[in-house]
């Protein structure tokens, strides 16, 4: 795995809807900009070699960093893979949609649900939204939220941005009824 850089962003929301949020709502994102392991190879029928060589190391790199940046227990989480213009969306999907990658985050966060994800291809500076869901119950609506990310110089055409996001709480000022009220 060739890492060009790692980016950490922490957002604290102090006011929402004109009301104070106490304690401030925290969301952290850690993204690695890596060389696409399939870059320059043309169409690759079997992605398993690149997945085996990259996915677990990438999960091990990102999971502890995003939880350290959050500086609180995670209640919601998500992931992203943004592929540079010379790659395929399947390259990003191959890295993040494997237990080799996701189990690092699930174990570190004491989570049981699948990580919601976004995958797309785009140029450097493309904005992307990482969806977040509750770490143990994806039906808890208060934790359905997104965090927007943009890295000015990534991904280059032969790179992939892989990111993990974690929130210490649900949406600030959430007030939707529980899903069970509609069932």
Residue pairs with C-beta under 8 A, 6 or more apart in sequence:
1 34
1 35
1 37
1 53
1 54
1 57
1 58
2 34
2 35
3 32
3 33
3 34
3 61
4 33
4 34
4 35
4 154
4 156
4 159
5 32
5 33
5 154
6 30
6 31
6 32
6 33
6 61
6 65
7 29
7 30
7 31
7 32
7 33
7 151
8 28
8 29
8 30
8 65
8 66
8 69
9 28
9 29
9 30
9 31
9 149
10 26
10 27
10 28
10 29
10 69
10 70
10 71
11 26
11 27
11 28
11 147
12 24
12 25
12 26
13 21
13 24
13 25
13 27
13 172
14 20
14 21
14 24
15 21
16 25
16 172
16 173
17 172
17 173
19 173
21 172
21 173
25 167
25 168
25 169
25 171
25 172
26 70
26 71
26 72
26 167
26 168
26 169
27 70
27 132
27 145
27 147
27 165
27 166
27 167
27 168
28 66
28 67
28 69
28 70
28 71
28 165
28 166
28 167
29 66
29 69
29 130
29 147
29 149
29 163
29 164
29 165
30 62
30 65
30 66
30 69
30 163
30 164
31 62
31 80
31 149
31 151
31 154
31 161
31 162
31 163
31 164
32 58
32 61
32 62
32 161
32 162
32 163
33 151
33 154
33 155
33 156
33 159
33 160
33 161
34 54
34 58
34 159
34 160
34 161
34 162
35 158
35 159
35 160
36 83
36 84
36 86
36 87
36 91
36 158
36 159
36 160
37 50
37 53
37 54
37 91
38 44
38 47
38 50
38 87
38 88
38 91
39 86
39 87
39 158
39 159
40 86
40 158
44 50
47 90
47 91
47 94
50 91
50 94
50 95
51 94
51 95
51 98
51 100
52 100
54 95
55 94
55 95
55 96
55 98
55 100
55 101
56 100
56 101
56 104
58 95
58 101
58 162
59 100
59 101
59 102
59 103
59 104
59 105
60 104
62 104
62 105
62 162
62 163
62 164
63 104
63 105
63 107
63 108
63 109
63 164
64 108
66 105
66 164
66 165
66 166
67 74
67 108
67 109
67 166
70 166
70 167
70 168
72 168
73 109
73 168
74 109
74 111
74 135
74 166
74 167
74 168
75 134
75 135
75 143
75 167
75 168
75 169
75 170
76 132
76 133
76 134
76 135
76 143
76 145
76 166
76 167
76 169
76 170
77 105
77 109
77 111
77 115
77 132
77 133
77 135
77 164
77 165
77 166
77 167
78 115
78 116
78 117
78 118
78 130
78 131
78 132
78 133
78 146
78 147
78 164
78 165
79 96
79 101
79 102
79 105
79 115
79 116
79 117
79 118
79 130
79 162
79 163
79 164
79 165
80 96
80 117
80 118
80 119
80 128
80 130
80 149
80 161
80 162
80 163
80 164
80 165
81 91
81 92
81 93
81 95
81 96
81 117
81 118
81 119
81 160
81 161
81 162
81 163
82 92
82 118
82 119
82 120
82 121
82 122
82 126
82 128
82 154
82 155
82 160
82 161
82 163
83 89
83 91
83 92
83 119
83 120
83 121
83 122
83 155
83 160
84 121
84 122
84 123
84 124
84 155
84 156
84 157
84 158
84 159
84 160
85 121
85 122
85 123
85 157
86 157
86 158
87 121
87 157
87 158
87 159
87 160
88 121
89 119
89 120
89 121
91 160
92 119
92 120
92 121
92 160
92 162
93 119
95 101
95 160
95 162
96 102
96 115
96 117
96 119
96 162
97 117
102 114
102 115
105 111
105 115
105 164
106 112
106 115
106 135
109 135
109 166
110 135
111 135
111 136
112 135
112 136
113 133
113 134
113 135
113 136
113 137
113 138
114 138
115 133
116 131
116 132
116 133
116 138
117 130
117 131
118 128
118 129
118 130
118 131
120 126
120 128
122 128
122 155
124 151
124 152
124 153
124 154
124 155
124 156
125 150
125 151
125 152
125 153
125 154
126 150
126 155
127 148
127 149
127 150
128 148
128 149
128 150
129 146
129 147
129 148
129 149
130 146
130 147
130 148
130 149
130 163
130 165
131 144
131 145
131 146
132 143
132 144
132 145
132 146
132 147
132 165
132 166
132 167
133 140
133 143
133 144
134 140
134 142
134 143
134 170
139 179
139 180
140 170
140 178
140 179
141 174
141 176
141 178
141 179
142 170
142 171
142 174
142 176
143 167
143 169
143 170
143 171
144 171
145 167
145 170
145 171
147 165
147 167
149 163
149 165
151 161
154 161
155 161
